[in-house]
Amino acid sequence: MNSSKIPNYSSDSFKLLPFLTKSGVSIVFTIGLFSLFHTSNKILEGWKSLLPTVTSEIDTSRLIIQKIQGVSELTTTVFVMDAVVPTSSSRKIGDWVVGETNLLYLARGEVRAGLDLSKIDEDSIITEDNNLTITLPAPEILDSKIDVTESQVYDYDRGFLSLGPDVAPDLQTQAQRETLKKVIQSACQADILNQANEKAVLTVTQLMENTGYDSVDVKTTPSKQCKG
């Protein structure tokens, strides 16, 4: 009758058993961590694919617009003119003039023209092949006024026996209106709108010099004012 042999294990073999057990557990644990890390990466990549793409591109057009609008006051042109304006008013009885009042007004008028740079938008800015093109809005007369500190009534005469009507305030107001018309007309004849355009082109071109573009082209828009 054959009897099976019992393997002969030495005492040293039993000493290795705890080490092998621990090593096996360590290997299994390491493989588990690697698998978990690999799975987590796939999950994260899946989540990223669902999120919207965020770009770091800067809206250069908006920055350019803000920079230009900051120098709006530097693009204005001022026209100043002194004028002598006579006005008069008559007192009548029927068709007969019985008295006349004359007022002579020395006035200083001021016209300010320029470009409303707040009208610049993204459509006004074109960038192509590192070249920048800016189209400016049309120049316009922004303001006209009488400088009352430099204006005065030079002469006020109600005529023979002061029979003319005493209407100095009305005649002065009329003289100021006439002065403004003359000053605006003279400013237009002096090409104030083209001057405003030239000043704006120079200012905006200098402003854009150090923006990194190979070339900067500033274009103007014709004005509908000062015509006719």
Rosetta constraint file for C-alpha pairs under 8 A:
AtomPair CA 9 CA 13 HARMONIC 6.22 0.50
AtomPair CA 9 CA 14 HARMONIC 7.63 0.50
AtomPair CA 10 CA 14 HARMONIC 7.10 0.50
AtomPair CA 11 CA 15 HARMONIC 6.62 0.50
AtomPair CA 12 CA 16 HARMONIC 6.66 0.50
AtomPair CA 13 CA 17 HARMONIC 6.83 0.50
AtomPair CA 14 CA 18 HARMONIC 7.88 0.50
AtomPair CA 15 CA 19 HARMONIC 7.70 0.50
AtomPair CA 16 CA 20 HARMONIC 6.17 0.50
AtomPair CA 17 CA 21 HARMONIC 6.07 0.50
AtomPair CA 18 CA 22 HARMONIC 6.09 0.50
AtomPair CA 19 CA 23 HARMONIC 6.02 0.50
AtomPair CA 20 CA 24 HARMONIC 5.95 0.50
AtomPair CA 21 CA 25 HARMONIC 6.21 0.50
AtomPair CA 22 CA 26 HARMONIC 6.09 0.50
AtomPair CA 23 CA 27 HARMONIC 6.10 0.50
AtomPair CA 24 CA 28 HARMONIC 6.10 0.50
AtomPair CA 25 CA 29 HARMONIC 5.98 0.50
AtomPair CA 26 CA 30 HARMONIC 6.02 0.50
AtomPair CA 27 CA 31 HARMONIC 6.10 0.50
AtomPair CA 28 CA 32 HARMONIC 6.09 0.50
AtomPair CA 29 CA 33 HARMONIC 6.21 0.50
AtomPair CA 30 CA 34 HARMONIC 6.19 0.50
AtomPair CA 31 CA 35 HARMONIC 6.12 0.50
AtomPair CA 32 CA 36 HARMONIC 6.06 0.50
AtomPair CA 33 CA 37 HARMONIC 6.03 0.50
AtomPair CA 34 CA 38 HARMONIC 6.03 0.50
AtomPair CA 35 CA 39 HARMONIC 6.03 0.50
AtomPair CA 36 CA 40 HARMONIC 6.01 0.50
AtomPair CA 37 CA 41 HARMONIC 6.18 0.50
AtomPair CA 38 CA 42 HARMONIC 6.51 0.50
AtomPair CA 39 CA 43 HARMONIC 6.30 0.50
AtomPair CA 40 CA 44 HARMONIC 6.13 0.50
AtomPair CA 41 CA 45 HARMONIC 6.08 0.50
AtomPair CA 42 CA 46 HARMONIC 6.14 0.50
AtomPair CA 43 CA 47 HARMONIC 6.29 0.50
AtomPair CA 44 CA 48 HARMONIC 6.16 0.50
AtomPair CA 45 CA 49 HARMONIC 6.30 0.50
AtomPair CA 46 CA 50 HARMONIC 6.73 0.50
AtomPair CA 47 CA 51 HARMONIC 6.64 0.50
AtomPair CA 59 CA 63 HARMONIC 6.63 0.50
AtomPair CA 60 CA 64 HARMONIC 6.11 0.50
AtomPair CA 61 CA 65 HARMONIC 6.16 0.50
AtomPair CA 61 CA 122 HARMONIC 6.01 0.50
AtomPair CA 61 CA 125 HARMONIC 6.24 0.50
AtomPair CA 62 CA 66 HARMONIC 6.23 0.50
AtomPair CA 62 CA 122 HARMONIC 7.04 0.50
AtomPair CA 63 CA 67 HARMONIC 6.19 0.50
AtomPair CA 64 CA 68 HARMONIC 6.20 0.50
AtomPair CA 65 CA 69 HARMONIC 6.10 0.50
AtomPair CA 65 CA 120 HARMONIC 6.63 0.50
AtomPair CA 65 CA 121 HARMONIC 6.80 0.50
AtomPair CA 65 CA 122 HARMONIC 7.76 0.50
AtomPair CA 66 CA 70 HARMONIC 6.31 0.50
AtomPair CA 67 CA 71 HARMONIC 7.38 0.50
AtomPair CA 68 CA 72 HARMONIC 7.08 0.50
AtomPair CA 68 CA 117 HARMONIC 7.10 0.50
AtomPair CA 68 CA 204 HARMONIC 6.66 0.50
AtomPair CA 68 CA 207 HARMONIC 7.62 0.50
AtomPair CA 69 CA 117 HARMONIC 5.36 0.50
AtomPair CA 69 CA 118 HARMONIC 6.00 0.50
AtomPair CA 71 CA 75 HARMONIC 7.08 0.50
AtomPair CA 72 CA 76 HARMONIC 7.53 0.50
AtomPair CA 72 CA 115 HARMONIC 7.28 0.50
AtomPair CA 72 CA 116 HARMONIC 6.97 0.50
AtomPair CA 72 CA 117 HARMONIC 5.85 0.50
AtomPair CA 74 CA 200 HARMONIC 7.74 0.50
AtomPair CA 74 CA 203 HARMONIC 7.38 0.50
AtomPair CA 75 CA 114 HARMONIC 5.86 0.50
AtomPair CA 75 CA 115 HARMONIC 6.63 0.50
AtomPair CA 75 CA 196 HARMONIC 6.41 0.50
AtomPair CA 75 CA 197 HARMONIC 7.97 0.50
AtomPair CA 75 CA 199 HARMONIC 5.70 0.50
AtomPair CA 75 CA 200 HARMONIC 4.75 0.50
AtomPair CA 75 CA 203 HARMONIC 6.88 0.50
AtomPair CA 76 CA 112 HARMONIC 6.70 0.50
AtomPair CA 76 CA 113 HARMONIC 5.57 0.50
AtomPair CA 76 CA 114 HARMONIC 4.15 0.50
AtomPair CA 76 CA 115 HARMONIC 6.88 0.50
AtomPair CA 76 CA 196 HARMONIC 5.90 0.50
AtomPair CA 76 CA 199 HARMONIC 7.59 0.50
AtomPair CA 76 CA 200 HARMONIC 7.74 0.50
AtomPair CA 77 CA 112 HARMONIC 5.75 0.50
AtomPair CA 77 CA 113 HARMONIC 5.21 0.50
AtomPair CA 77 CA 114 HARMONIC 6.00 0.50
AtomPair CA 77 CA 192 HARMONIC 6.98 0.50
AtomPair CA 77 CA 195 HARMONIC 6.91 0.50
AtomPair CA 77 CA 196 HARMONIC 5.41 0.50
AtomPair CA 77 CA 199 HARMONIC 7.84 0.50
AtomPair CA 78 CA 110 HARMONIC 6.97 0.50
AtomPair CA 78 CA 111 HARMONIC 5.72 0.50
AtomPair CA 78 CA 112 HARMONIC 4.47 0.50
AtomPair CA 78 CA 113 HARMONIC 6.33 0.50
AtomPair CA 78 CA 192 HARMONIC 7.94 0.50
AtomPair CA 79 CA 110 HARMONIC 5.71 0.50
AtomPair CA 79 CA 111 HARMONIC 5.07 0.50
AtomPair CA 79 CA 112 HARMONIC 6.33 0.50
AtomPair CA 79 CA 187 HARMONIC 6.12 0.50
AtomPair CA 79 CA 192 HARMONIC 7.24 0.50
AtomPair CA 80 CA 108 HARMONIC 7.07 0.50
AtomPair CA 80 CA 109 HARMONIC 5.80 0.50
AtomPair CA 80 CA 110 HARMONIC 4.53 0.50
AtomPair CA 80 CA 111 HARMONIC 6.45 0.50
AtomPair CA 80 CA 183 HARMONIC 7.66 0.50
AtomPair CA 81 CA 108 HARMONIC 5.71 0.50
AtomPair CA 81 CA 109 HARMONIC 5.42 0.50
AtomPair CA 81 CA 110 HARMONIC 6.57 0.50
AtomPair CA 81 CA 183 HARMONIC 6.27 0.50
AtomPair CA 82 CA 106 HARMONIC 7.32 0.50
AtomPair CA 82 CA 107 HARMONIC 5.67 0.50
AtomPair CA 82 CA 108 HARMONIC 4.34 0.50
AtomPair CA 82 CA 109 HARMONIC 6.28 0.50
AtomPair CA 83 CA 106 HARMONIC 6.00 0.50
AtomPair CA 83 CA 107 HARMONIC 5.30 0.50
AtomPair CA 83 CA 108 HARMONIC 6.28 0.50
AtomPair CA 83 CA 109 HARMONIC 7.64 0.50
AtomPair CA 83 CA 179 HARMONIC 6.66 0.50
AtomPair CA 83 CA 183 HARMONIC 7.99 0.50
AtomPair CA 84 CA 104 HARMONIC 7.02 0.50
AtomPair CA 84 CA 105 HARMONIC 5.76 0.50
AtomPair CA 84 CA 106 HARMONIC 4.72 0.50
AtomPair CA 84 CA 107 HARMONIC 6.30 0.50
AtomPair CA 85 CA 104 HARMONIC 5.91 0.50
AtomPair CA 85 CA 105 HARMONIC 5.13 0.50
AtomPair CA 85 CA 106 HARMONIC 6.46 0.50
AtomPair CA 85 CA 107 HARMONIC 7.44 0.50
AtomPair CA 85 CA 175 HARMONIC 5.89 0.50
AtomPair CA 85 CA 178 HARMONIC 7.22 0.50
AtomPair CA 85 CA 179 HARMONIC 6.66 0.50
AtomPair CA 86 CA 102 HARMONIC 7.19 0.50
AtomPair CA 86 CA 103 HARMONIC 5.77 0.50
AtomPair CA 86 CA 104 HARMONIC 4.46 0.50
AtomPair CA 86 CA 105 HARMONIC 6.12 0.50
AtomPair CA 86 CA 175 HARMONIC 6.84 0.50
AtomPair CA 87 CA 102 HARMONIC 5.90 0.50
AtomPair CA 87 CA 103 HARMONIC 5.26 0.50
AtomPair CA 87 CA 104 HARMONIC 6.41 0.50
AtomPair CA 87 CA 105 HARMONIC 7.90 0.50
AtomPair CA 87 CA 171 HARMONIC 5.99 0.50
AtomPair CA 87 CA 172 HARMONIC 7.84 0.50
AtomPair CA 87 CA 174 HARMONIC 7.15 0.50
AtomPair CA 87 CA 175 HARMONIC 6.13 0.50
AtomPair CA 88 CA 100 HARMONIC 7.03 0.50
AtomPair CA 88 CA 101 HARMONIC 5.45 0.50
AtomPair CA 88 CA 102 HARMONIC 4.33 0.50
AtomPair CA 88 CA 103 HARMONIC 6.03 0.50
AtomPair CA 88 CA 171 HARMONIC 6.74 0.50
AtomPair CA 89 CA 100 HARMONIC 5.79 0.50
AtomPair CA 89 CA 101 HARMONIC 5.25 0.50
AtomPair CA 89 CA 102 HARMONIC 6.66 0.50
AtomPair CA 89 CA 164 HARMONIC 7.42 0.50
AtomPair CA 89 CA 165 HARMONIC 6.96 0.50
AtomPair CA 89 CA 167 HARMONIC 7.76 0.50
AtomPair CA 89 CA 171 HARMONIC 7.60 0.50
AtomPair CA 90 CA 97 HARMONIC 6.53 0.50
AtomPair CA 90 CA 98 HARMONIC 7.71 0.50
AtomPair CA 90 CA 99 HARMONIC 5.85 0.50
AtomPair CA 90 CA 100 HARMONIC 4.29 0.50
AtomPair CA 90 CA 101 HARMONIC 6.22 0.50
AtomPair CA 90 CA 164 HARMONIC 6.12 0.50
AtomPair CA 90 CA 165 HARMONIC 6.68 0.50
AtomPair CA 91 CA 97 HARMONIC 5.78 0.50
AtomPair CA 91 CA 98 HARMONIC 5.79 0.50
AtomPair CA 91 CA 99 HARMONIC 5.13 0.50
AtomPair CA 91 CA 100 HARMONIC 6.09 0.50
AtomPair CA 91 CA 163 HARMONIC 7.49 0.50
AtomPair CA 91 CA 164 HARMONIC 5.74 0.50
AtomPair CA 91 CA 165 HARMONIC 5.97 0.50
AtomPair CA 92 CA 96 HARMONIC 5.33 0.50
AtomPair CA 92 CA 97 HARMONIC 4.36 0.50
AtomPair CA 92 CA 98 HARMONIC 5.56 0.50
AtomPair CA 92 CA 99 HARMONIC 7.14 0.50
AtomPair CA 93 CA 97 HARMONIC 6.50 0.50
AtomPair CA 93 CA 98 HARMONIC 6.85 0.50
AtomPair CA 98 CA 163 HARMONIC 6.71 0.50
AtomPair CA 98 CA 164 HARMONIC 7.43 0.50
AtomPair CA 99 CA 158 HARMONIC 7.31 0.50
AtomPair CA 99 CA 159 HARMONIC 6.36 0.50
AtomPair CA 99 CA 160 HARMONIC 7.01 0.50
AtomPair CA 99 CA 162 HARMONIC 7.37 0.50
AtomPair CA 99 CA 163 HARMONIC 4.54 0.50
AtomPair CA 99 CA 164 HARMONIC 4.08 0.50
AtomPair CA 99 CA 165 HARMONIC 7.27 0.50
AtomPair CA 100 CA 158 HARMONIC 5.91 0.50
AtomPair CA 100 CA 159 HARMONIC 5.75 0.50
AtomPair CA 100 CA 163 HARMONIC 6.83 0.50
AtomPair CA 100 CA 164 HARMONIC 4.12 0.50
AtomPair CA 100 CA 165 HARMONIC 6.83 0.50
AtomPair CA 101 CA 156 HARMONIC 7.41 0.50
AtomPair CA 101 CA 157 HARMONIC 5.51 0.50
AtomPair CA 101 CA 158 HARMONIC 4.04 0.50
AtomPair CA 101 CA 159 HARMONIC 5.96 0.50
AtomPair CA 101 CA 164 HARMONIC 4.64 0.50
AtomPair CA 101 CA 165 HARMONIC 6.09 0.50
AtomPair CA 101 CA 166 HARMONIC 7.31 0.50
AtomPair CA 101 CA 167 HARMONIC 7.91 0.50
AtomPair CA 102 CA 155 HARMONIC 7.81 0.50
AtomPair CA 102 CA 156 HARMONIC 5.87 0.50
AtomPair CA 102 CA 157 HARMONIC 5.20 0.50
AtomPair CA 102 CA 158 HARMONIC 6.36 0.50
AtomPair CA 102 CA 159 HARMONIC 7.75 0.50
AtomPair CA 103 CA 153 HARMONIC 7.16 0.50
AtomPair CA 103 CA 154 HARMONIC 7.62 0.50
AtomPair CA 103 CA 155 HARMONIC 5.59 0.50
AtomPair CA 103 CA 156 HARMONIC 4.51 0.50
AtomPair CA 103 CA 157 HARMONIC 6.42 0.50
AtomPair CA 103 CA 168 HARMONIC 7.30 0.50
AtomPair CA 103 CA 171 HARMONIC 6.61 0.50
AtomPair CA 103 CA 172 HARMONIC 7.43 0.50
AtomPair CA 104 CA 153 HARMONIC 6.04 0.50
AtomPair CA 104 CA 154 HARMONIC 5.42 0.50
AtomPair CA 104 CA 155 HARMONIC 4.97 0.50
AtomPair CA 104 CA 156 HARMONIC 6.49 0.50
AtomPair CA 105 CA 151 HARMONIC 7.57 0.50
AtomPair CA 105 CA 152 HARMONIC 6.02 0.50
AtomPair CA 105 CA 153 HARMONIC 4.53 0.50
AtomPair CA 105 CA 154 HARMONIC 5.47 0.50
AtomPair CA 105 CA 155 HARMONIC 7.13 0.50
AtomPair CA 105 CA 172 HARMONIC 7.00 0.50
AtomPair CA 105 CA 175 HARMONIC 6.41 0.50
AtomPair CA 106 CA 151 HARMONIC 5.56 0.50
AtomPair CA 106 CA 152 HARMONIC 5.40 0.50
AtomPair CA 106 CA 153 HARMONIC 6.12 0.50
AtomPair CA 106 CA 154 HARMONIC 6.10 0.50
AtomPair CA 107 CA 146 HARMONIC 7.03 0.50
AtomPair CA 107 CA 147 HARMONIC 7.47 0.50
AtomPair CA 107 CA 148 HARMONIC 7.69 0.50
AtomPair CA 107 CA 150 HARMONIC 6.94 0.50
AtomPair CA 107 CA 151 HARMONIC 4.35 0.50
AtomPair CA 107 CA 152 HARMONIC 6.43 0.50
AtomPair CA 107 CA 176 HARMONIC 7.31 0.50
AtomPair CA 107 CA 179 HARMONIC 6.84 0.50
AtomPair CA 108 CA 146 HARMONIC 5.92 0.50
AtomPair CA 108 CA 147 HARMONIC 5.59 0.50
AtomPair CA 108 CA 148 HARMONIC 7.57 0.50
AtomPair CA 108 CA 150 HARMONIC 6.04 0.50
AtomPair CA 108 CA 151 HARMONIC 5.67 0.50
AtomPair CA 108 CA 179 HARMONIC 7.97 0.50
AtomPair CA 109 CA 144 HARMONIC 7.38 0.50
AtomPair CA 109 CA 145 HARMONIC 5.86 0.50
AtomPair CA 109 CA 146 HARMONIC 4.53 0.50
AtomPair CA 109 CA 147 HARMONIC 5.97 0.50
AtomPair CA 109 CA 179 HARMONIC 6.71 0.50
AtomPair CA 109 CA 180 HARMONIC 6.25 0.50
AtomPair CA 109 CA 183 HARMONIC 5.93 0.50
AtomPair CA 110 CA 144 HARMONIC 5.60 0.50
AtomPair CA 110 CA 145 HARMONIC 5.44 0.50
AtomPair CA 110 CA 146 HARMONIC 6.23 0.50
AtomPair CA 110 CA 147 HARMONIC 7.02 0.50
AtomPair CA 110 CA 183 HARMONIC 7.03 0.50
AtomPair CA 111 CA 141 HARMONIC 7.19 0.50
AtomPair CA 111 CA 142 HARMONIC 7.81 0.50
AtomPair CA 111 CA 143 HARMONIC 5.85 0.50
AtomPair CA 111 CA 144 HARMONIC 4.35 0.50
AtomPair CA 111 CA 145 HARMONIC 6.67 0.50
AtomPair CA 111 CA 183 HARMONIC 7.11 0.50
AtomPair CA 111 CA 184 HARMONIC 6.48 0.50
AtomPair CA 111 CA 187 HARMONIC 7.04 0.50
AtomPair CA 112 CA 141 HARMONIC 6.01 0.50
AtomPair CA 112 CA 142 HARMONIC 5.62 0.50
AtomPair CA 112 CA 143 HARMONIC 5.14 0.50
AtomPair CA 112 CA 144 HARMONIC 6.24 0.50
AtomPair CA 113 CA 139 HARMONIC 6.96 0.50
AtomPair CA 113 CA 140 HARMONIC 5.59 0.50
AtomPair CA 113 CA 141 HARMONIC 4.23 0.50
AtomPair CA 113 CA 142 HARMONIC 5.16 0.50
AtomPair CA 113 CA 143 HARMONIC 6.95 0.50
AtomPair CA 113 CA 192 HARMONIC 6.76 0.50
AtomPair CA 113 CA 193 HARMONIC 6.35 0.50
AtomPair CA 113 CA 196 HARMONIC 6.34 0.50
AtomPair CA 114 CA 139 HARMONIC 5.26 0.50
AtomPair CA 114 CA 140 HARMONIC 5.69 0.50
AtomPair CA 114 CA 141 HARMONIC 6.52 0.50
AtomPair CA 114 CA 142 HARMONIC 6.48 0.50
AtomPair CA 114 CA 193 HARMONIC 7.10 0.50
AtomPair CA 114 CA 196 HARMONIC 5.14 0.50
AtomPair CA 114 CA 197 HARMONIC 7.38 0.50
AtomPair CA 114 CA 200 HARMONIC 7.92 0.50
AtomPair CA 115 CA 136 HARMONIC 7.83 0.50
AtomPair CA 115 CA 137 HARMONIC 6.41 0.50
AtomPair CA 115 CA 138 HARMONIC 6.47 0.50
AtomPair CA 115 CA 139 HARMONIC 4.64 0.50
AtomPair CA 115 CA 140 HARMONIC 6.29 0.50
AtomPair CA 115 CA 196 HARMONIC 7.20 0.50
AtomPair CA 115 CA 197 HARMONIC 7.58 0.50
AtomPair CA 115 CA 200 HARMONIC 7.43 0.50
AtomPair CA 116 CA 137 HARMONIC 6.92 0.50
AtomPair CA 116 CA 139 HARMONIC 7.44 0.50
AtomPair CA 116 CA 140 HARMONIC 7.97 0.50
AtomPair CA 117 CA 136 HARMONIC 7.46 0.50
AtomPair CA 117 CA 137 HARMONIC 6.92 0.50
AtomPair CA 119 CA 137 HARMONIC 6.60 0.50
AtomPair CA 120 CA 124 HARMONIC 5.88 0.50
AtomPair CA 120 CA 136 HARMONIC 6.85 0.50
AtomPair CA 120 CA 137 HARMONIC 6.78 0.50
AtomPair CA 121 CA 125 HARMONIC 7.19 0.50
AtomPair CA 124 CA 133 HARMONIC 7.99 0.50
AtomPair CA 124 CA 134 HARMONIC 5.67 0.50
AtomPair CA 124 CA 135 HARMONIC 5.05 0.50
AtomPair CA 124 CA 136 HARMONIC 7.08 0.50
AtomPair CA 125 CA 132 HARMONIC 7.35 0.50
AtomPair CA 125 CA 133 HARMONIC 5.98 0.50
AtomPair CA 125 CA 134 HARMONIC 4.95 0.50
AtomPair CA 125 CA 135 HARMONIC 6.81 0.50
AtomPair CA 126 CA 132 HARMONIC 5.88 0.50
AtomPair CA 126 CA 133 HARMONIC 5.08 0.50
AtomPair CA 126 CA 134 HARMONIC 6.54 0.50
AtomPair CA 127 CA 131 HARMONIC 5.52 0.50
AtomPair CA 127 CA 132 HARMONIC 4.66 0.50
AtomPair CA 127 CA 133 HARMONIC 6.38 0.50
AtomPair CA 128 CA 132 HARMONIC 6.69 0.50
AtomPair CA 130 CA 213 HARMONIC 5.30 0.50
AtomPair CA 130 CA 214 HARMONIC 5.89 0.50
AtomPair CA 130 CA 215 HARMONIC 7.55 0.50
AtomPair CA 131 CA 213 HARMONIC 5.61 0.50
AtomPair CA 131 CA 214 HARMONIC 5.57 0.50
AtomPair CA 131 CA 215 HARMONIC 5.04 0.50
AtomPair CA 131 CA 216 HARMONIC 6.27 0.50
AtomPair CA 132 CA 213 HARMONIC 6.45 0.50
AtomPair CA 132 CA 214 HARMONIC 7.90 0.50
AtomPair CA 132 CA 215 HARMONIC 6.18 0.50
AtomPair CA 132 CA 216 HARMONIC 4.86 0.50
AtomPair CA 132 CA 217 HARMONIC 6.26 0.50
AtomPair CA 133 CA 216 HARMONIC 5.92 0.50
AtomPair CA 133 CA 217 HARMONIC 4.74 0.50
AtomPair CA 133 CA 218 HARMONIC 5.92 0.50
AtomPair CA 133 CA 219 HARMONIC 7.43 0.50
AtomPair CA 134 CA 216 HARMONIC 7.76 0.50
AtomPair CA 134 CA 217 HARMONIC 6.28 0.50
AtomPair CA 134 CA 218 HARMONIC 4.85 0.50
AtomPair CA 134 CA 219 HARMONIC 6.08 0.50
AtomPair CA 135 CA 218 HARMONIC 5.96 0.50
AtomPair CA 135 CA 219 HARMONIC 4.68 0.50
AtomPair CA 135 CA 220 HARMONIC 5.91 0.50
AtomPair CA 135 CA 221 HARMONIC 7.30 0.50
AtomPair CA 136 CA 218 HARMONIC 7.18 0.50
AtomPair CA 136 CA 219 HARMONIC 6.08 0.50
AtomPair CA 136 CA 220 HARMONIC 5.14 0.50
AtomPair CA 136 CA 221 HARMONIC 6.26 0.50
AtomPair CA 137 CA 220 HARMONIC 6.82 0.50
AtomPair CA 137 CA 221 HARMONIC 5.72 0.50
AtomPair CA 138 CA 220 HARMONIC 6.79 0.50
AtomPair CA 138 CA 221 HARMONIC 4.59 0.50
AtomPair CA 138 CA 222 HARMONIC 5.56 0.50
AtomPair CA 138 CA 223 HARMONIC 5.04 0.50
AtomPair CA 139 CA 193 HARMONIC 5.77 0.50
AtomPair CA 139 CA 194 HARMONIC 7.75 0.50
AtomPair CA 139 CA 196 HARMONIC 6.54 0.50
AtomPair CA 139 CA 197 HARMONIC 6.32 0.50
AtomPair CA 139 CA 221 HARMONIC 7.53 0.50
AtomPair CA 139 CA 222 HARMONIC 7.47 0.50
AtomPair CA 139 CA 223 HARMONIC 5.76 0.50
AtomPair CA 140 CA 193 HARMONIC 6.53 0.50
AtomPair CA 140 CA 223 HARMONIC 6.72 0.50
AtomPair CA 140 CA 225 HARMONIC 6.65 0.50
AtomPair CA 141 CA 193 HARMONIC 7.55 0.50
AtomPair CA 141 CA 225 HARMONIC 7.71 0.50
AtomPair CA 144 CA 180 HARMONIC 6.93 0.50
AtomPair CA 144 CA 184 HARMONIC 7.39 0.50
AtomPair CA 145 CA 180 HARMONIC 6.70 0.50
AtomPair CA 146 CA 151 HARMONIC 7.65 0.50
AtomPair CA 146 CA 176 HARMONIC 6.89 0.50
AtomPair CA 146 CA 179 HARMONIC 7.80 0.50
AtomPair CA 146 CA 180 HARMONIC 6.99 0.50
AtomPair CA 147 CA 151 HARMONIC 6.30 0.50
AtomPair CA 148 CA 152 HARMONIC 7.35 0.50
AtomPair CA 153 CA 172 HARMONIC 7.40 0.50
AtomPair CA 156 CA 168 HARMONIC 7.47 0.50
AtomPair CA 157 CA 162 HARMONIC 7.72 0.50
AtomPair CA 158 CA 162 HARMONIC 4.63 0.50
AtomPair CA 158 CA 163 HARMONIC 6.23 0.50
AtomPair CA 158 CA 164 HARMONIC 4.52 0.50
AtomPair CA 158 CA 165 HARMONIC 6.74 0.50
AtomPair CA 158 CA 166 HARMONIC 7.03 0.50
AtomPair CA 159 CA 163 HARMONIC 6.24 0.50
AtomPair CA 159 CA 164 HARMONIC 5.89 0.50
AtomPair CA 160 CA 164 HARMONIC 7.79 0.50
AtomPair CA 167 CA 171 HARMONIC 6.24 0.50
AtomPair CA 168 CA 172 HARMONIC 6.06 0.50
AtomPair CA 169 CA 173 HARMONIC 6.24 0.50
AtomPair CA 170 CA 174 HARMONIC 6.21 0.50
AtomPair CA 171 CA 175 HARMONIC 6.07 0.50
AtomPair CA 172 CA 176 HARMONIC 6.26 0.50
AtomPair CA 173 CA 177 HARMONIC 6.39 0.50
AtomPair CA 174 CA 178 HARMONIC 6.29 0.50
AtomPair CA 175 CA 179 HARMONIC 6.07 0.50
AtomPair CA 176 CA 180 HARMONIC 6.29 0.50
AtomPair CA 177 CA 181 HARMONIC 6.49 0.50
AtomPair CA 178 CA 182 HARMONIC 6.34 0.50
AtomPair CA 179 CA 183 HARMONIC 6.08 0.50
AtomPair CA 180 CA 184 HARMONIC 6.07 0.50
AtomPair CA 181 CA 185 HARMONIC 6.14 0.50
AtomPair CA 182 CA 186 HARMONIC 6.07 0.50
AtomPair CA 183 CA 187 HARMONIC 6.00 0.50
AtomPair CA 184 CA 188 HARMONIC 6.20 0.50
AtomPair CA 185 CA 189 HARMONIC 6.29 0.50
AtomPair CA 185 CA 226 HARMONIC 7.70 0.50
AtomPair CA 186 CA 190 HARMONIC 6.14 0.50
AtomPair CA 187 CA 191 HARMONIC 6.50 0.50
AtomPair CA 187 CA 192 HARMONIC 5.63 0.50
AtomPair CA 188 CA 192 HARMONIC 5.70 0.50
AtomPair CA 188 CA 193 HARMONIC 7.16 0.50
AtomPair CA 188 CA 226 HARMONIC 5.40 0.50
AtomPair CA 191 CA 195 HARMONIC 6.39 0.50
AtomPair CA 192 CA 196 HARMONIC 6.23 0.50
AtomPair CA 193 CA 197 HARMONIC 6.28 0.50
AtomPair CA 193 CA 223 HARMONIC 7.55 0.50
AtomPair CA 194 CA 198 HARMONIC 6.18 0.50
AtomPair CA 195 CA 199 HARMONIC 6.17 0.50
AtomPair CA 196 CA 200 HARMONIC 6.11 0.50
AtomPair CA 197 CA 201 HARMONIC 6.18 0.50
AtomPair CA 197 CA 220 HARMONIC 6.75 0.50
AtomPair CA 198 CA 202 HARMONIC 6.25 0.50
AtomPair CA 199 CA 203 HARMONIC 6.11 0.50
AtomPair CA 200 CA 204 HARMONIC 6.00 0.50
AtomPair CA 201 CA 205 HARMONIC 5.92 0.50
AtomPair CA 201 CA 218 HARMONIC 5.97 0.50
AtomPair CA 201 CA 219 HARMONIC 7.47 0.50
AtomPair CA 201 CA 220 HARMONIC 7.63 0.50
AtomPair CA 202 CA 206 HARMONIC 6.18 0.50
AtomPair CA 203 CA 207 HARMONIC 6.15 0.50
AtomPair CA 204 CA 208 HARMONIC 6.26 0.50
AtomPair CA 204 CA 218 HARMONIC 7.41 0.50
AtomPair CA 205 CA 209 HARMONIC 6.33 0.50
AtomPair CA 205 CA 216 HARMONIC 6.71 0.50
AtomPair CA 205 CA 217 HARMONIC 7.55 0.50
AtomPair CA 205 CA 218 HARMONIC 6.64 0.50
AtomPair CA 208 CA 216 HARMONIC 7.05 0.50
AtomPair CA 209 CA 213 HARMONIC 7.84 0.50
AtomPair CA 209 CA 216 HARMONIC 7.54 0.50
